[in-house]
Amino acid sequence: MKRIFSAALMMGCMAFSAPVEAAKKPKLSGLELQQIQSKDFEVGKDVSFPAVMSVLQDEGYRILSADKDTGLITGQGSSKGKLTYNILWGFGNKKRSPVVSAFIESVSENVSRIRLSFVMAVTKGGIYGQRSADEEPITDAAAYTDAFEKISKAIFVRQAMDSSGAGNVPVPATDSSISPTSQPVAATKAENAGQDN
């Protein structure tokens, strides 16, 4: 009877633990992670670096550091803490804040590679001053695809502004037959009509 009960208990434990194991995402290799975190753009670093910076700011990240020479940008998103209770330490707080790092490098003169890394930082603090921090890397390909689409749009806008800014400025036409002292035709006709009276 004990054996039947033990076997039933083990089967029940296995049945309940299987969905938990299935819910865990498989760990990505370094190469797989690099493939979802990196993308090449057919622009120089002078265009891609400010595009990444503006997209991160638009998404609510506070830029902590940025260096165009190294191509590194780090930022942190805003977060709200929530009150927690632990039976050992009592009341405390828990805060989740998104953190991003971007690396922009020149592959060639007109090609730059952008690599993004999104992380969710979890900070816990207790009433007695103890603190702990954990980081959970975000490996969802959709998050990176969305970010790269926004960067692509920002690059497009910057290129459009650059091409319309310098080369296509309208220059006023000059006509050598018009002297600076000559008056428009409508004014001349009005003056002639006034002289006839």
C-alpha positions as MATLAB code, in Angstrom:
seq = 'MKRIFSAALMMGCMAFSAPVEAAKKPKLSGLELQQIQSKDFEVGKDVSFPAVMSVLQDEGYRILSADKDTGLITGQGSSKGKLTYNILWGFGNKKRSPVVSAFIESVSENVSRIRLSFVMAVTKGGIYGQRSADEEPITDAAAYTDAFEKISKAIFVRQAMDSSGAGNVPVPATDSSISPTSQPVAATKAENAGQDN';
ca = [
       0.000    0.000    0.000;
       2.862    2.357    0.835;
       4.423    1.692   -2.541;
       1.210    2.509   -4.369;
       0.848    5.729   -2.378;
       4.507    6.673   -3.063;
       4.132    5.959   -6.764;
       0.921    8.002   -6.940;
       2.593   10.871   -5.083;
       5.576   10.849   -7.451;
       3.306   10.771  -10.506;
       1.337   13.705   -9.132;
       4.516   15.694   -8.490;
       5.788   14.954  -11.979;
       2.475   15.986  -13.523;
       2.500   19.342  -11.734;
       6.196   20.044  -12.332;
       6.082   19.321  -16.088;
       4.186   22.514  -16.996;
       6.660   24.597  -14.971;
       9.574   23.085  -16.850;
       7.787   23.621  -20.159;
       7.133   27.273  -19.318;
      10.856   28.046  -18.959;
      12.351   29.493  -22.090;
      15.336   27.695  -23.525;
      18.570   29.565  -22.957;
      19.953   31.148  -26.110;
      23.545   30.666  -27.143;
      25.794   33.695  -27.546;
      25.487   33.556  -31.335;
      21.688   33.283  -31.232;
      21.512   36.230  -28.830;
      23.793   38.289  -31.075;
      21.560   37.564  -34.079;
      18.443   38.989  -32.413;
      20.298   41.899  -30.782;
      22.248   43.152  -33.844;
      21.344   44.746  -37.134;
      23.328   46.432  -39.908;
      22.180   49.741  -41.413;
      23.429   51.301  -44.641;
      24.407   54.603  -43.050;
      27.491   55.910  -41.353;
      27.962   56.098  -37.616;
      27.369   59.865  -37.706;
      23.713   59.161  -38.638;
      23.064   55.922  -36.732;
      24.457   57.100  -33.370;
      22.093   60.100  -32.940;
      19.199   58.031  -34.343;
      19.664   55.407  -31.615;
      19.996   58.135  -28.994;
      16.751   59.839  -30.053;
      14.800   56.542  -30.205;
      15.907   55.602  -26.693;
      14.882   59.028  -25.401;
      11.541   58.781  -27.213;
      10.953   55.410  -25.526;
      11.415   56.959  -22.080;
      15.006   55.982  -21.321;
      17.134   58.434  -19.369;
      20.571   58.447  -21.025;
      23.209   57.681  -18.395;
      26.246   57.793  -20.692;
      26.955   58.247  -24.379;
      30.251   58.334  -26.244;
      30.270   58.612  -30.031;
      33.946   57.614  -30.295;
      33.400   54.250  -28.599;
      29.809   53.979  -29.870;
      28.421   53.097  -26.445;
      25.112   54.398  -25.077;
      23.590   53.320  -21.760;
      20.191   54.281  -20.457;
      17.682   53.471  -17.762;
      13.907   53.571  -17.963;
      11.669   54.984  -15.298;
      10.101   52.662  -12.779;
       7.872   52.595   -9.743;
       8.573   50.696   -6.576;
       6.014   48.608   -4.788;
       5.730   47.629   -1.148;
       6.563   43.997   -0.374;
       6.537   41.801    2.704;
       8.993   39.053    3.525;
       8.425   36.801    6.532;
      12.116   37.000    7.512;
      12.866   40.692    6.865;
       9.463   42.311    7.192;
       8.350   45.122    4.928;
      10.484   46.318    2.056;
      10.242   47.584   -1.474;
      10.792   46.104   -4.909;
      11.557   48.073   -8.018;
      11.783   46.872  -11.617;
      13.493   49.198  -14.055;
      14.451   48.566  -17.679;
      18.090   49.135  -18.583;
      19.513   49.333  -22.106;
      22.964   49.412  -23.609;
      23.634   50.088  -27.270;
      26.863   49.596  -29.180;
      27.193   51.303  -32.561;
      30.220   50.418  -34.676;
      31.329   51.281  -38.187;
      31.517   48.211  -40.389;
      32.565   50.322  -43.375;
      32.242   53.960  -44.371;
      28.525   53.691  -45.170;
      27.507   50.708  -43.012;
      27.090   50.681  -39.249;
      26.146   47.805  -36.969;
      23.907   48.439  -33.976;
      23.701   45.976  -31.102;
      21.135   46.501  -28.360;
      20.891   44.771  -25.006;
      17.731   45.142  -22.928;
      17.756   44.032  -19.291;
      15.139   44.230  -16.552;
      16.876   45.198  -13.306;
      15.077   44.120  -10.134;
      16.125   45.865   -6.924;
      14.817   44.772   -3.546;
      15.286   46.594   -0.274;
      14.266   45.791    3.268;
      13.313   47.862    6.260;
      16.701   47.167    7.869;
      18.656   48.543    4.899;
      19.537   45.283    3.178;
      19.493   45.492   -0.597;
      19.736   42.982   -3.392;
      19.729   43.407   -7.124;
      19.075   40.946   -9.912;
      19.020   41.353  -13.671;
      16.864   39.463  -16.119;
      18.059   39.719  -19.731;
      15.257   40.256  -22.233;
      15.645   37.663  -24.971;
      12.303   38.143  -26.723;
      13.080   38.740  -30.409;
       9.940   40.893  -30.818;
      11.327   43.544  -28.440;
      14.469   43.908  -30.546;
      12.578   43.834  -33.845;
      10.358   46.664  -32.612;
      13.378   48.705  -31.490;
      15.159   48.223  -34.815;
      12.042   49.281  -36.755;
      11.927   52.520  -34.742;
      15.650   53.097  -35.311;
      15.158   52.473  -39.041;
      12.409   55.122  -39.139;
      14.584   57.582  -37.207;
      17.447   57.017  -39.667;
      15.067   57.555  -42.606;
      13.828   60.839  -41.114;
      17.386   62.047  -40.467;
      18.452   61.215  -44.021;
      15.393   62.986  -45.434;
      16.108   66.074  -43.333;
      19.762   66.087  -44.357;
      18.991   65.722  -48.072;
      16.305   68.420  -48.060;
      18.312   70.766  -45.853;
      21.538   71.550  -47.697;
      21.057   70.645  -51.333;
      17.506   71.761  -52.032;
      17.390   75.234  -50.513;
      15.472   77.454  -52.934;
      17.638   80.235  -54.321;
      15.839   83.409  -55.414;
      15.969   83.931  -59.157;
      17.820   86.971  -60.386;
      16.742   88.772  -63.499;
      19.279   91.186  -64.951;
      16.532   93.188  -66.675;
      15.028   94.219  -63.328;
      16.932   96.960  -61.633;
      16.740   97.453  -57.876;
      14.966  100.782  -58.373;
      12.339   99.500  -60.778;
       8.793   99.177  -59.467;
       6.353   96.315  -59.971;
       4.051   96.527  -62.990;
       0.889   97.005  -60.880;
       2.385  100.043  -59.121;
       3.456  101.604  -62.424;
      -0.049  101.216  -63.913;
      -1.612  102.824  -60.836;
       0.751  105.790  -61.093;
      -0.011  106.230  -64.809;
      -3.758  106.146  -64.111;
      -3.299  108.861  -61.474;
      -1.407  111.114  -63.920;
      -4.123  110.915  -66.544;
      -6.626  112.557  -64.216;
];
